[in-house]
Amino acid sequence: PPNEEDLSPDNFIFIDTFRIRDREAMAEFDELSAPIKAKNGFRAAGWLEVKSTALFESNGPIDEVRFEFVPSMSAWGKLLTDEDVPEIWEKLTAATDPDISVSAILKADADFDLFNLYSASVPARPTPPQVPTPVPAPTTMTPINFSFSDDFVNDFLPSSMDEEFYWVELLSYREVADYNDGLVTTIAGESSDNVYKSWLTRDILPNIDGAEVIFRGEVKAEAYDELMVIKYPSGQAFKDFVLESDDLADKMIYRLGGLDSSNSLLLATQVMLDGIPDVLLQPPNEEDLSPNNFLFFDTLRFRDREAMAEFDALSAPLKAKNGFRAAGWLEVKSTALFESNGPIDEVRFEFVPSMSAWGKLLTDEDVPEIWEKLTAATDPDISVSAILKADDDFDLFNLYDAATTPVEDNPVPVPVPAPVPA
């Protein structure tokens, strides 16, 4: 059965359709991959042997259809970064026909829960708790001595007074706020932080020419709850309007009370213009623009920059072939708050056309060998990869000239009419 702590609204089912060309290699893959899958919470939900193709025979043949329970995109990411994965997944490449076999994530319709055809049935997924409307914190809060990091205040800001930068917030929330006053509250951590964010977006940013929130969205992984990207025209603007605001310390009480300080990061970054493969800077293909588009992001801590450059050079053509584009590769210049949770060297945002395009990339026969370079290049204990779900008020973004078409301008799927008699 799945581990109880793995059951959440982030659970999903992954599907594989296999045309097997080497059953011995397939059995070896299953034996070697099973412990790694199980360690990351994966479970068999239903492995089905195809006995007959009842219709559309020319589109097969398929030997097996497999459904597997996956706890979350974070668990998926941990699986992919395991050092043994490239070698083991080579067995899968040898065992199956890539022209017929397909892998994809399934999104259950609202009326359906996940399923398991074995005795290890999966309970219905918990419903996410409703986040209450932001409310004031208790008036008896203990004052805090708040300050941004010395590196940010005394090194980054003075050197960037006239330079544009991007403030990246990787946020994890407490279940309930803690204001360090000895009192118990029922205020959700996210609601408490919303007091700070409302102050910033309504009272501060509108007064700074050139400042804006360019993205806010949910992180589809266990690592963080939310990600926010804010553009500041200069270090001087941040100093004048944020750092020296009379209200900052008071508002930070709400922020620090709501955030899980052991798993959040506030980063000052600048856009990278060099070192990005040209094929990833091209505009997305027009046919790839749809409501299925999403952003994928990586936080990277390097341990071998040469291996990273080699990974980028080798992976870029595969990514570009499947419609991936660089939306913003950001160099981290300073960790402004929660330094102990880093350090991070780069934050990368990439445009992905769809989960189908994602699946095609992962099943390319060259991926295992190329992604070994990424494993060698980065620290898996700090680096994080995840899908982003944009909040309703925000479109996808691109910080280069190859700007993506806003989501609101993308084609909307045509509703399927109710069945009618022929």
C-alpha positions as CSV (number, residue, x, y, z in Angstrom):
1,P,0.0,0.0,0.0
2,P,1.1,3.6,-0.5
3,N,2.7,5.2,2.6
4,E,0.1,7.2,4.5
5,E,2.2,10.4,4.4
6,D,2.3,10.1,0.6
7,L,-1.5,10.5,0.2
8,S,-2.3,14.0,-0.9
9,P,-4.0,16.1,-3.6
10,D,-0.7,15.9,-5.5
11,N,-1.1,12.2,-6.2
12,F,-1.5,11.1,-9.8
13,I,-1.5,8.1,-12.1
14,F,1.2,7.5,-14.7
15,I,0.5,5.4,-17.8
16,D,2.8,3.4,-20.1
17,T,1.7,1.6,-23.3
18,F,4.5,-0.9,-24.2
19,R,5.4,-2.7,-27.3
20,I,8.0,-5.1,-26.0
21,R,10.8,-6.2,-28.3
22,D,13.0,-7.8,-25.6
23,R,11.2,-9.4,-22.7
24,E,14.4,-10.4,-21.0
25,A,15.6,-6.8,-20.9
26,M,12.1,-5.7,-19.7
27,A,12.2,-8.2,-16.8
28,E,15.7,-6.9,-15.9
29,F,14.4,-3.3,-16.0
30,D,11.5,-4.2,-13.8
31,E,13.7,-5.9,-11.2
32,L,16.2,-3.1,-11.1
33,S,13.8,-0.2,-11.2
34,A,11.3,-1.5,-8.6
35,P,13.3,-0.7,-5.5
36,I,14.0,2.9,-6.7
37,K,10.3,3.4,-7.6
38,A,9.2,2.0,-4.3
39,K,11.7,4.2,-2.3
40,N,10.1,7.2,-3.9
41,G,6.5,6.1,-3.2
42,F,5.6,4.7,-6.6
43,R,3.2,1.7,-6.6
44,A,1.6,-0.5,-9.3
45,A,-2.0,0.5,-9.8
46,G,-2.7,-1.9,-12.6
47,W,-0.4,-3.7,-15.0
48,L,-2.6,-5.0,-17.9
49,E,-1.7,-7.5,-20.5
50,V,-3.3,-6.7,-23.9
51,K,-5.2,-9.8,-25.2
52,S,-6.7,-8.2,-28.2
53,T,-6.9,-4.9,-30.1
54,A,-10.6,-4.6,-30.7
55,L,-10.5,-1.6,-33.1
56,F,-7.9,0.5,-34.9
57,E,-5.5,-2.4,-35.2
58,S,-3.1,-0.5,-37.4
59,N,-2.2,1.8,-34.4
60,G,-0.7,-1.1,-32.5
61,P,0.2,-3.7,-31.5
62,I,0.5,-3.0,-27.8
63,D,1.6,-5.8,-25.4
64,E,1.0,-4.1,-22.0
65,V,-0.7,-1.1,-20.5
66,R,0.7,-0.1,-17.1
67,F,-0.8,2.3,-14.6
68,E,1.4,3.4,-11.6
69,F,0.6,5.5,-8.6
70,V,3.0,8.5,-8.1
71,P,2.9,10.6,-4.9
72,S,3.8,13.9,-6.5
73,M,5.9,15.7,-9.1
74,S,8.5,16.1,-6.4
75,A,8.7,12.3,-6.0
76,W,9.0,12.0,-9.7
77,G,11.8,14.5,-9.8
78,K,13.7,12.6,-7.0
79,L,13.4,9.4,-9.0
80,L,14.8,11.0,-12.1
81,T,17.8,12.4,-10.2
82,D,18.8,9.1,-8.7
83,E,22.3,8.3,-9.8
84,D,21.3,4.7,-10.9
85,V,18.4,5.8,-13.1
86,P,20.3,6.5,-16.4
87,E,21.9,3.0,-16.4
88,I,18.7,1.2,-15.4
89,W,16.5,3.1,-17.8
90,E,18.8,2.1,-20.7
91,K,17.2,-1.4,-20.1
92,L,13.8,0.1,-20.8
93,T,15.0,1.7,-24.0
94,A,16.4,-1.6,-25.2
95,A,13.3,-3.5,-24.2
96,T,10.6,-1.5,-25.9
97,D,9.8,0.0,-29.3
98,P,9.9,3.8,-28.9
99,D,7.8,4.4,-32.0
100,I,4.8,2.7,-30.5
101,S,5.3,2.8,-26.7
102,V,3.9,5.9,-25.0
103,S,4.3,7.3,-21.4
104,A,2.2,10.1,-19.9
105,I,0.7,11.6,-16.8
106,L,-3.1,11.2,-16.3
107,K,-5.3,13.9,-14.9
108,A,-8.5,12.3,-13.4
109,D,-11.8,13.9,-14.2
110,A,-13.6,15.5,-11.2
111,D,-15.9,12.6,-10.7
112,F,-13.1,10.0,-10.4
113,D,-10.5,9.1,-7.8
114,L,-7.3,7.3,-8.4
115,F,-7.6,3.5,-8.7
116,N,-5.7,0.4,-7.8
117,L,-6.6,-3.0,-9.2
118,Y,-4.7,-4.9,-6.5
119,S,-5.4,-5.3,-2.8
120,A,-3.3,-2.2,-2.0
121,S,-6.2,0.1,-2.8
122,V,-5.5,3.8,-2.7
123,P,-7.9,5.8,-0.5
124,A,-9.6,8.8,-2.0
125,R,-7.2,11.8,-2.1
126,P,-7.7,14.3,0.7
127,T,-9.3,17.6,-0.3
128,P,-7.0,20.6,0.0
129,P,-7.9,22.7,3.1
130,Q,-9.6,25.9,2.4
131,V,-7.4,28.9,3.1
132,P,-9.2,31.5,5.2
133,T,-9.3,35.1,4.1
134,P,-6.2,37.0,5.5
135,V,-6.9,38.4,8.9
136,P,-4.8,40.6,11.3
137,A,-2.4,38.8,13.6
138,P,-2.8,39.2,17.4
139,T,-1.9,42.7,18.7
140,T,0.3,41.1,21.4
141,M,3.0,40.0,19.0
142,T,6.5,40.1,20.2
143,P,8.5,42.7,18.2
144,I,11.1,41.1,15.9
145,N,14.6,42.3,15.0
146,F,14.3,41.7,11.3
147,S,17.0,42.2,8.7
148,F,17.9,40.9,5.2
149,S,21.2,39.2,4.9
150,D,24.4,41.2,5.2
151,D,25.5,40.0,1.7
152,F,22.2,41.4,0.2
153,V,22.2,44.7,2.0
154,N,25.9,45.5,2.0
155,D,27.2,43.8,-1.2
156,F,24.4,43.2,-3.7
157,L,22.4,46.4,-3.3
158,P,25.4,48.8,-3.5
159,S,26.7,47.1,-6.6
160,S,23.3,47.1,-8.3
161,M,22.0,50.6,-7.6
162,D,21.3,51.2,-11.3
163,E,20.8,47.7,-12.4
164,E,17.5,45.8,-13.0
165,F,17.1,42.6,-11.0
166,Y,14.5,39.9,-10.4
167,W,13.4,39.0,-6.9
168,V,12.5,35.3,-6.7
169,E,10.5,34.0,-3.8
170,L,10.3,30.2,-3.1
171,L,7.8,30.0,-0.4
172,S,6.7,27.2,2.0
173,Y,3.9,27.9,4.5
174,R,3.3,26.8,8.0
175,E,0.0,25.0,8.5
176,V,-0.9,27.7,11.0
177,A,0.9,31.0,11.7
178,D,3.3,31.3,14.6
179,Y,4.0,34.9,15.7
180,N,6.5,33.9,18.4
181,D,4.2,35.4,21.1
182,G,3.4,32.2,23.0
183,L,-0.2,32.3,21.8
184,V,-2.1,29.7,19.7
185,T,-3.7,30.9,16.4
186,T,-5.9,29.4,13.8
187,I,-4.7,31.7,11.1
188,A,-3.3,29.7,8.1
189,G,0.4,30.4,7.3
190,E,-0.5,31.4,3.7
191,S,-3.1,33.8,4.9
192,S,-0.6,35.5,7.3
193,D,1.9,35.9,4.4
194,N,-0.9,37.3,2.2
195,V,-1.0,40.3,4.5
196,Y,2.6,41.1,3.6
197,K,2.1,40.4,-0.1
198,S,-1.0,42.6,-0.2
199,W,1.0,45.4,1.3
200,L,3.8,45.0,-1.2
201,T,1.6,44.7,-4.3
202,R,-0.9,47.4,-3.4
203,D,1.1,50.0,-1.5
204,I,4.7,49.6,-2.6
205,L,5.1,48.3,-6.2
206,P,2.6,50.7,-7.8
207,N,4.9,53.6,-6.6
208,I,8.0,52.2,-8.3
209,D,8.2,52.9,-12.0
210,G,9.1,49.7,-13.8
211,A,8.4,47.3,-10.9
212,E,5.9,44.5,-11.3
213,V,5.0,41.0,-10.3
214,I,5.6,39.0,-13.4
215,F,4.6,35.6,-12.1
216,R,2.9,34.0,-9.1
217,G,1.9,30.4,-9.1
218,E,1.6,27.1,-7.3
219,V,4.7,24.8,-7.2
220,K,3.6,21.3,-8.1
221,A,6.0,19.6,-5.8
222,E,6.7,19.0,-2.1
223,A,9.7,21.3,-2.1
224,Y,7.7,24.6,-2.1
225,D,4.1,25.8,-2.0
226,E,4.3,28.9,-4.1
227,L,6.7,30.8,-6.3
228,M,6.7,34.5,-7.0
229,V,8.9,36.6,-9.3
230,I,9.1,40.4,-9.0
231,K,10.9,42.7,-11.3
232,Y,12.7,45.7,-9.8
233,P,14.2,48.4,-12.0
234,S,17.2,48.9,-9.7
235,G,18.7,48.2,-6.4
236,Q,18.1,51.9,-5.6
237,A,14.4,51.5,-6.0
238,F,14.3,48.5,-3.7
239,K,16.3,50.3,-1.1
240,D,14.2,53.5,-1.2
241,F,10.7,51.9,-1.3
242,V,11.1,48.5,0.4
243,L,14.1,48.4,2.6
244,E,13.6,51.9,4.0
245,S,9.8,51.7,4.3
246,D,8.5,52.5,7.8
247,D,6.1,49.6,7.5
248,L,8.5,46.9,6.5
249,A,9.3,45.5,10.0
250,D,5.6,45.4,10.9
251,K,4.6,43.6,7.7
252,M,7.5,41.2,8.0
253,I,6.0,40.0,11.3
254,Y,3.1,38.5,9.2
255,R,5.5,37.1,6.6
256,L,7.8,35.4,9.1
257,G,4.9,34.2,11.1
258,G,3.4,32.5,8.0
259,L,6.5,31.1,6.3
260,D,8.3,27.9,7.1
261,S,11.7,29.5,7.5
262,S,13.4,26.1,7.2
263,N,12.2,25.6,3.6
264,S,11.8,29.0,2.0
265,L,14.2,31.2,0.0
266,L,14.2,34.9,-1.1
267,L,16.7,35.4,-3.9
268,A,18.1,38.5,-5.8
269,T,18.8,37.4,-9.4
270,Q,19.7,38.8,-12.7
271,V,18.9,37.6,-16.2
272,M,21.5,35.5,-17.9
273,L,22.2,36.6,-21.5
274,D,25.2,34.4,-22.2
275,G,25.6,30.6,-22.2
276,I,22.0,29.9,-23.3
277,P,21.8,27.6,-26.4
278,D,20.4,29.6,-29.4
279,V,17.8,27.0,-30.1
280,L,16.2,27.6,-26.8
281,L,15.9,31.3,-27.4
282,Q,13.8,30.9,-30.5
283,P,10.1,31.8,-30.3
284,P,7.8,28.9,-29.6
285,N,6.2,27.2,-32.6
286,E,2.8,28.7,-33.2
287,E,1.2,25.2,-33.3
288,D,2.6,24.6,-29.8
289,L,0.7,27.5,-28.2
290,S,-2.3,26.2,-26.3
291,P,-4.0,26.1,-22.9
292,N,-1.8,23.0,-22.2
293,N,1.4,25.2,-22.0
294,F,3.2,25.4,-18.6
295,L,6.4,26.6,-17.1
296,F,9.0,24.2,-15.6
297,F,11.6,25.5,-13.2
298,D,14.9,24.3,-11.7
299,T,16.9,25.6,-8.8
300,L,20.4,24.5,-9.4
301,R,23.4,24.2,-7.1
302,F,26.4,23.3,-9.2
303,R,29.2,21.0,-8.3
304,D,30.7,20.7,-11.8
305,R,30.1,23.7,-14.1
306,E,31.9,22.0,-17.0
307,A,29.5,19.0,-16.8
308,M,26.6,21.5,-16.7
309,A,27.8,23.2,-19.9
310,E,28.1,19.9,-21.6
311,F,24.5,18.9,-20.4
312,D,23.1,22.2,-21.8
313,A,24.8,21.7,-25.2
314,L,23.6,18.1,-25.5
315,S,20.1,18.6,-24.1
316,A,19.2,21.8,-26.0
317,P,18.5,20.2,-29.4
318,L,16.3,17.5,-27.8
319,K,14.4,20.2,-25.8
320,A,14.0,22.4,-28.8
321,K,12.8,19.6,-31.0
322,N,10.0,19.0,-28.4
323,G,9.0,22.7,-28.2
324,F,10.9,23.6,-25.0
325,R,12.2,27.2,-24.8
326,A,14.1,29.2,-22.2
327,A,11.7,31.6,-20.5
328,G,14.3,33.0,-18.1
329,W,17.6,31.7,-16.8
330,L,18.5,33.7,-13.8
331,E,21.9,33.9,-12.0
332,V,21.5,34.1,-8.2
333,K,23.5,37.1,-7.0
334,S,22.4,37.0,-3.4
335,T,20.3,35.1,-0.9
336,A,18.4,37.9,0.8
337,L,16.7,35.8,3.4
338,F,16.9,32.2,4.8
339,E,20.5,31.8,3.7
340,S,20.8,28.4,5.5
341,N,18.4,26.8,2.9
342,G,20.8,27.5,0.0
343,P,23.0,28.3,-1.6
344,I,21.5,28.3,-5.1
345,D,23.5,29.2,-8.2
346,E,20.8,29.5,-10.8
347,V,17.0,29.5,-11.2
348,R,15.8,28.4,-14.6
349,F,12.3,28.8,-16.1
350,E,11.5,26.9,-19.3
351,F,8.4,26.9,-21.5
352,V,6.9,23.5,-22.1
353,P,4.2,23.0,-24.7
354,S,2.3,20.2,-22.9
355,M,2.7,17.0,-20.8
356,S,2.7,15.1,-24.1
357,A,5.8,17.0,-25.2
358,W,7.3,16.3,-21.8
359,G,6.7,12.6,-22.3
360,K,8.2,12.6,-25.7
361,L,11.4,14.2,-24.4
362,L,11.7,11.7,-21.6
363,T,11.3,8.7,-23.9
364,D,14.0,9.8,-26.3
365,E,16.7,7.2,-26.5
366,D,19.5,9.7,-25.9
367,V,18.0,11.1,-22.7
368,P,19.5,8.7,-20.1
369,E,23.1,9.3,-21.2
370,I,22.6,13.1,-21.5
371,W,20.9,13.4,-18.2
372,E,23.8,11.7,-16.5
373,K,25.6,15.0,-17.1
374,L,23.0,16.8,-15.1
375,T,23.3,14.4,-12.3
376,A,27.0,14.9,-12.2
377,A,26.8,18.6,-12.5
378,T,24.3,19.5,-9.7
379,D,23.8,18.8,-6.0
380,P,20.6,16.7,-5.7
381,D,20.2,17.6,-2.0
382,I,19.7,21.3,-2.9
383,S,18.6,21.4,-6.5
384,V,14.8,21.2,-7.1
385,S,12.8,20.7,-10.3
386,A,9.0,21.2,-10.5
387,I,6.1,22.2,-12.7
388,L,4.5,25.6,-12.0
389,K,0.8,26.3,-12.2
390,A,0.1,30.0,-12.8
391,D,-2.4,31.8,-10.6
392,D,-5.5,33.0,-12.5
393,D,-4.3,36.6,-12.8
394,F,-0.9,35.6,-14.3
395,D,0.2,34.5,-17.8
396,L,3.3,32.6,-18.7
397,F,6.3,34.9,-19.1
398,N,9.5,35.1,-21.2
399,L,12.3,37.4,-20.2
400,Y,13.9,37.2,-23.7
401,D,12.8,38.5,-27.1
402,A,11.1,35.2,-27.9
403,A,8.1,36.1,-25.7
404,T,5.4,33.5,-25.5
405,T,1.8,34.4,-26.4
406,P,-0.1,35.2,-23.2
407,V,-2.2,32.3,-22.0
408,E,-5.4,34.4,-22.3
409,D,-4.7,34.8,-26.0
410,N,-4.0,31.2,-26.6
411,P,-6.7,29.1,-28.3
412,V,-9.4,27.8,-25.9
413,P,-10.3,24.1,-26.3
414,V,-13.6,23.7,-28.2
415,P,-16.3,22.3,-25.8
416,V,-17.5,18.9,-26.8
417,P,-21.2,18.8,-27.4
418,A,-23.4,16.3,-25.6
419,P,-24.0,13.1,-27.7
420,V,-27.0,13.4,-30.1
421,P,-28.6,10.7,-32.2
422,A,-26.9,10.1,-35.6
